[in-house]
Amino acid sequence: MRRTTVSPRQIYSFANEFMAANRHPGRYGPGHPRLYDDALIVAIACVQNLYSFSFREALEFCESQYAFLPALSTYHYRLRQLDPDTIRKFIEFLGIRIKEEAKDRIKLFIVDGTGFSFKDTYPLKLYRGTEIRKIKSHVKVGAVAGVIGRKRFVLSAMAGPPYTHDLKLVEPLLSVIDSGGYVLGDKIFDCIRFIQKILTRGCFPAIDIRQSRFYSAKSPFRLFSKHYAGIKELYKNRTLIEGLFGNAKQALTSHIKTFNSNIAQIFALLRFALFNMAALVGLRKSRAWIWIFEQRHSER
């Protein structure tokens, strides 16, 4: 994705549309009503992550984009109070919009997890093997990606604290997959319960199975998954989610500039929300060009 694909005004429009569809009257309880809507806070946070701004720089930049902005302390406080589950729902909201715009049935779903460093100044990507296990200041994100042709987008994602197992993050997200498709994953998702949930959703599991010359799969569920994972033309598509993670980290960095764990989880999820926004804007532009071409062709 490119930083210029989606504008700050488009970001606020998406956030406003999502919050309007998910607003619950009186959910904040007693007290004064909030001066700044959650949509504005989410939009500022998206801009901050899109351009790698600090908290103060994000507010200064947004002065020319949005009319009514909070103070720095208010913005930071509102981010700390924001629930990462709200951003998960925002990602799913954008994923639904992408499916509606594409008008194609999704045949491939890919599950995987990744990490984002925060607090310290070093990038997580410079460390390998046992060195990574010594790093406490990072957050984990599990994601379910959908593939239409060769285009990828995030159907849902969930963030957690350091070293959260990918299976624990991804398993609650299986409700977003449609029936009739294939679910691809690596050996970390080799779990009978996980494979059964995929089958319950009406999908075909293609999860790589852990085995060696001393240990082989015996469960019919694992053997069923092993069969589809052994189809090279199918399973080679699993790397598409690695490319998605790489694109998001390359464009928006793999390090989150904050000392707060909750904000780090929110910012990690917002990176995938921004990826979905860019994909959605790109789809709408391509459909607009096709419509213009068809109109000109019909006029001839």
Secondary structure, 3 states (H helix, E strand, C coil): CCCCCCCHHHHHHHHHHHHHHCCCCCCCCCCCCCCCCHHHHHHHHHHHHHCCCCHHHHHHHHCCCCCCCCCHHHHHHHHHHCCHHHHHHHHHHHHHHHHHHHCCCCCEEEEEEEEEEECCCCCHHHCCHHHHHHCCCEEEEEEEEEEECCEEEEEEEEEECCCCCHHHHHHHHHHHCCCCCEEEECHHHCCHHHHHHHHHCCCEEEECCCCECCECCCCHHHHHHHHHHCCHHHHHHHHHHHHHHHHHHHHHCCEECCCCHHHHHHHHHHHHHHHHHHHHHHHHHHHHHHHHHHHHHHHC
